[in-house]
């Protein structure tokens, strides 16, 4: 692609928990199509999509951005899944495929500013760095993968924005716990029900075509600290869900929780703290 990234005054920070993994070789696309939940084959070169890796039981191990740099080169941007562990786990399924899976050493950085060239799911790069649009018009964000001189570590604003957009940040304890529907990954969207087989596809398709997801993702806020894994309930202690991930923001706490899809409006509590449901931001769909 003939994009050239120009200098910018935006302050890019290293994103804690983010890492990049490359899939390279003649079978990179075929391998990704067979392993991951979204339709990699339908993605045009020079574009990116949300995607997920599931267990055979249809539970989410990782949610990530998949970039198709070329037919034989894919790049995965992973929040909260250590790259070395991801590479080792994925390598077990290579068998005789012509694909090399490796961790990328370039730091993943981000800025709460509009991209210079990238837009929507179009990738911009100049051979030295890659830029993608990781936000919306109302709440712009730019993610870059490029060699950089010790970028300052993000203080948490980026992760809080992830939660606002409904992007689940899955710790090790939360991996393999939730279906794509329970995490509302259709909002991104990060999975396909029509592309064919992949691990967990039968469970995902059965829920989509023959059932109804009884739980979905909700954004909560609290004035006191709440813990990942805490039960979410009504004021009379009726359990309706569980906290998936938590991040602080401006003296309050944000949390994504999997809750009853038909929950009624009203006061809630989690781990003894009063919590309020607030709307998820739109605009991260790709």
C-alpha positions as CSV (number, residue, x, y, z in Angstrom):
1,X,0.0,0.0,0.0
2,X,1.3,3.4,-0.9
3,X,0.7,5.2,2.4
4,X,3.3,7.4,4.0
5,X,2.8,8.3,7.7
6,X,3.7,11.9,8.3
7,X,5.0,13.2,11.6
8,X,2.3,13.9,14.2
9,X,2.2,15.9,17.4
10,X,0.0,13.2,19.0
11,X,1.6,11.6,22.1
12,X,1.9,7.9,21.6
13,X,2.2,5.7,24.7
14,X,3.1,2.1,25.1
15,X,-0.1,0.1,25.8
16,X,0.4,-2.3,28.8
17,X,-1.0,-5.7,28.1
18,X,-1.0,-5.3,24.3
19,X,1.2,-7.4,22.1
20,X,1.6,-8.4,18.4
21,X,1.9,-11.8,16.8
22,X,2.7,-12.4,13.1
23,X,1.4,-15.3,10.9
24,X,3.6,-15.7,7.8
25,X,3.8,-18.2,5.0
26,X,1.8,-19.5,2.1
27,X,-0.8,-21.1,4.4
28,X,-1.2,-18.2,6.8
29,X,-4.6,-17.2,5.6
30,X,-5.9,-20.8,5.4
31,X,-4.6,-21.5,8.9
32,X,-6.2,-18.4,10.4
33,X,-9.5,-19.2,8.6
34,X,-9.6,-22.6,10.2
35,X,-8.6,-21.5,13.7
36,X,-10.3,-18.1,14.2
37,X,-13.9,-17.2,14.5
38,X,-14.3,-14.4,11.9
39,X,-14.1,-14.7,8.1
40,X,-10.4,-14.1,7.3
41,X,-10.9,-15.2,3.7
42,X,-13.4,-12.5,3.0
43,X,-11.1,-9.7,4.4
44,X,-9.4,-7.7,1.7
45,X,-5.7,-7.2,1.8
46,X,-4.8,-3.9,3.4
47,X,-7.7,-4.1,5.9
48,X,-8.3,-5.4,9.4
49,X,-11.1,-7.0,11.3
50,X,-12.0,-8.0,14.9
51,X,-11.5,-11.7,15.5
52,X,-11.5,-14.2,18.3
53,X,-10.0,-17.6,19.2
54,X,-12.3,-20.0,20.9
55,X,-12.1,-23.3,22.7
56,X,-13.8,-26.3,21.2
57,X,-16.7,-25.6,23.6
58,X,-17.2,-22.2,22.1
59,X,-15.6,-20.1,24.9
60,X,-13.4,-17.1,24.1
61,X,-9.7,-17.5,24.7
62,X,-8.7,-14.2,23.0
63,X,-10.2,-11.2,21.2
64,X,-7.9,-9.4,18.9
65,X,-7.5,-7.2,15.8
66,X,-6.4,-9.2,12.7
67,X,-4.6,-7.2,10.0
68,X,-4.2,-8.7,6.5
69,X,-1.0,-7.1,5.3
70,X,-0.7,-9.5,2.4
71,X,-2.1,-12.8,1.4
72,X,0.8,-14.6,3.1
73,X,1.2,-12.2,6.1
74,X,-1.3,-11.6,8.9
75,X,-0.7,-9.6,12.1
76,X,-2.7,-10.0,15.3
77,X,-2.9,-7.2,17.9
78,X,-3.6,-8.9,21.2
79,X,-4.9,-7.2,24.4
80,X,-4.1,-9.1,27.6
81,X,-2.8,-12.4,26.1
82,X,1.0,-12.7,26.4
83,X,2.4,-13.2,23.0
84,X,4.8,-16.0,23.8
85,X,2.0,-18.1,25.4
86,X,-0.3,-17.4,22.5
87,X,2.3,-18.4,20.0
88,X,3.0,-21.6,21.9
89,X,-0.7,-22.5,22.1
90,X,-1.4,-21.7,18.5
91,X,1.7,-23.6,17.3
92,X,0.2,-26.9,18.4
93,X,-2.4,-26.7,15.6
94,X,0.0,-26.0,12.7
95,X,0.8,-29.6,11.8
96,X,1.9,-29.5,8.1
97,X,0.7,-26.0,7.2
98,X,3.2,-23.7,5.7
99,X,2.9,-21.0,8.3
100,X,5.4,-19.5,10.8
101,X,3.9,-18.0,14.0
102,X,6.1,-15.5,15.8
103,X,6.0,-12.7,18.4
104,X,6.7,-9.2,17.0
105,X,9.2,-7.2,18.9
106,X,7.9,-3.8,17.9
107,X,6.0,-2.0,20.7
108,X,2.2,-1.5,20.4
109,X,1.5,2.1,21.1
110,X,-1.6,4.3,21.1
111,X,-2.8,7.9,21.1
112,X,-6.2,9.3,21.9
113,X,-6.2,11.2,18.6
114,X,-7.4,10.8,15.1
115,X,-5.3,8.7,12.7
116,X,-3.2,10.4,10.0
117,X,-4.1,8.1,7.2
118,X,-6.0,5.1,8.4
119,X,-9.8,5.1,8.5
120,X,-12.3,2.5,9.5
121,X,-10.8,-0.9,8.8
122,X,-8.2,0.4,6.3
123,X,-4.6,0.0,7.3
124,X,-2.0,2.7,6.7
125,X,1.8,1.9,6.7
126,X,5.0,3.0,5.2
127,X,7.2,0.0,5.5
128,X,8.4,1.0,8.9
129,X,5.2,1.5,10.9
130,X,1.6,0.4,10.8
131,X,-1.3,2.6,11.8
132,X,-5.0,1.6,12.4
133,X,-8.1,3.5,13.4
134,X,-9.0,2.1,16.8
135,X,-11.7,4.6,17.8
136,X,-14.7,6.6,16.5
137,X,-15.4,10.1,15.2
138,X,-16.6,11.1,18.6
139,X,-13.8,9.3,20.5
140,X,-10.8,9.1,18.2
141,X,-7.9,6.7,18.9
142,X,-4.9,5.6,16.8
143,X,-3.0,2.4,17.4
144,X,0.5,2.0,15.9
145,X,3.0,-0.8,15.7
146,X,6.4,0.7,15.0
147,X,9.9,0.8,16.4
148,X,9.9,3.6,18.9
149,X,12.3,5.0,21.4
150,X,11.0,4.0,24.8
151,X,7.4,5.4,24.6
152,X,5.9,6.5,27.9
153,X,3.6,3.8,29.4
154,X,-0.1,4.6,29.1
155,X,-1.5,5.5,32.5
156,X,-4.8,3.7,32.0
157,X,-6.8,6.0,29.8
158,X,-6.6,3.6,26.8
159,X,-7.8,0.6,28.8
160,X,-10.7,2.6,30.2
161,X,-11.6,3.6,26.6
162,X,-11.6,-0.1,25.7
163,X,-14.2,-0.8,28.3
164,X,-16.3,2.2,27.2
165,X,-16.3,0.7,23.6
166,X,-17.2,-2.8,24.9
167,X,-13.9,-4.4,24.1
168,X,-13.4,-7.0,26.8
169,X,-10.0,-7.1,28.5
170,X,-9.7,-10.8,29.4
171,X,-7.2,-11.7,32.2
172,X,-6.0,-15.3,32.4
173,X,-8.8,-16.1,34.9
174,X,-11.4,-14.9,32.4
175,X,-10.2,-16.8,29.4
176,X,-12.3,-19.7,28.3
177,X,-15.2,-18.6,30.5
178,X,-17.6,-16.9,28.1
179,X,-19.2,-17.4,24.7
180,X,-18.9,-14.7,22.0
181,X,-22.6,-13.9,22.4
182,X,-22.2,-13.5,26.2
183,X,-19.4,-11.0,25.5
184,X,-21.5,-9.3,22.8
185,X,-18.8,-9.8,20.2
186,X,-21.4,-9.3,17.5
187,X,-21.1,-5.6,18.3
188,X,-17.6,-5.5,16.8
189,X,-18.3,-8.0,15.0
190,X,-15.6,-10.6,15.9
191,X,-17.2,-13.8,14.8
192,X,-19.0,-15.4,11.9
193,X,-21.8,-17.9,11.9
194,X,-21.7,-18.6,8.1
195,X,-18.0,-19.0,7.1
196,X,-17.6,-22.7,8.0
197,X,-15.8,-24.7,10.6
198,X,-13.5,-23.4,13.3
199,X,-13.1,-24.4,17.0
200,X,-16.4,-23.8,18.8
201,X,-18.3,-22.9,15.6
202,X,-21.0,-25.5,16.3
203,X,-21.8,-24.0,19.7
204,X,-21.8,-20.4,18.3
205,X,-24.0,-21.3,15.4
206,X,-26.5,-23.3,17.5
207,X,-27.0,-20.4,19.8
208,X,-27.4,-18.0,16.9
209,X,-29.8,-20.0,14.8
210,X,-31.7,-22.2,17.3
211,X,-31.5,-20.4,20.6
212,X,-31.1,-17.1,22.3
213,X,-28.2,-15.7,24.3
214,X,-29.5,-15.3,27.8
215,X,-26.6,-13.1,28.9
216,X,-24.9,-10.1,27.3
217,X,-22.2,-7.5,28.0
218,X,-23.0,-4.4,30.1
219,X,-20.9,-1.4,31.1
220,X,-21.1,-0.5,34.8
221,X,-19.6,2.3,36.9
222,X,-19.0,2.5,40.6
223,X,-17.5,5.1,43.0
224,X,-15.7,2.3,45.0
225,X,-13.3,-0.4,43.8
226,X,-14.9,-3.5,42.5
227,X,-13.1,-6.8,41.7
228,X,-13.0,-8.9,38.6
229,X,-15.1,-12.0,39.1
230,X,-17.4,-10.3,41.6
231,X,-21.1,-11.3,41.4
232,X,-23.4,-8.6,40.1
233,X,-26.8,-8.5,41.7
234,X,-29.9,-6.5,42.4
235,X,-30.3,-4.7,45.7
236,X,-32.2,-7.7,47.1
237,X,-29.1,-9.8,46.3
238,X,-30.6,-11.6,43.3
239,X,-27.5,-12.6,41.2
240,X,-27.8,-11.5,37.6
241,X,-24.2,-11.6,36.3
242,X,-20.4,-11.4,36.9
243,X,-17.7,-8.8,36.5
244,X,-15.4,-9.6,33.6
245,X,-12.8,-6.8,33.7
246,X,-12.3,-3.6,35.7
247,X,-10.4,-0.4,35.1
248,X,-10.2,2.9,37.0
249,X,-11.1,6.2,35.4
250,X,-11.1,9.7,36.9
251,X,-11.8,8.6,40.5
252,X,-14.4,6.0,39.6
253,X,-14.3,2.4,38.5
254,X,-15.5,1.1,35.2
255,X,-16.4,-2.6,34.7
256,X,-17.6,-4.8,31.9
257,X,-19.9,-7.5,33.2
258,X,-21.8,-10.4,31.6
259,X,-25.4,-10.0,32.9
260,X,-28.9,-11.2,32.1
261,X,-29.9,-10.0,28.7
262,X,-33.4,-9.2,29.9
263,X,-32.3,-7.5,33.1
264,X,-34.6,-4.6,34.3
265,X,-33.4,-1.1,35.0
266,X,-32.7,-0.4,38.6
267,X,-30.1,-0.2,41.4
268,X,-27.3,-2.8,41.2
269,X,-24.5,-3.9,43.4
270,X,-21.2,-5.8,42.9
271,X,-18.9,-7.0,45.7
272,X,-20.7,-4.8,48.2
273,X,-20.4,-1.7,46.1
274,X,-23.3,0.2,44.4
275,X,-22.9,0.2,40.7
276,X,-24.8,1.9,37.8
277,X,-25.3,0.8,34.3
278,X,-24.1,3.3,31.6
279,X,-24.3,3.0,27.8
280,X,-21.6,1.4,25.7
281,X,-20.0,3.6,23.1
282,X,-20.7,2.8,19.5
283,X,-18.1,3.2,16.7
284,X,-15.6,0.4,17.2
285,X,-17.4,-1.8,14.6
286,X,-15.1,-2.8,11.8
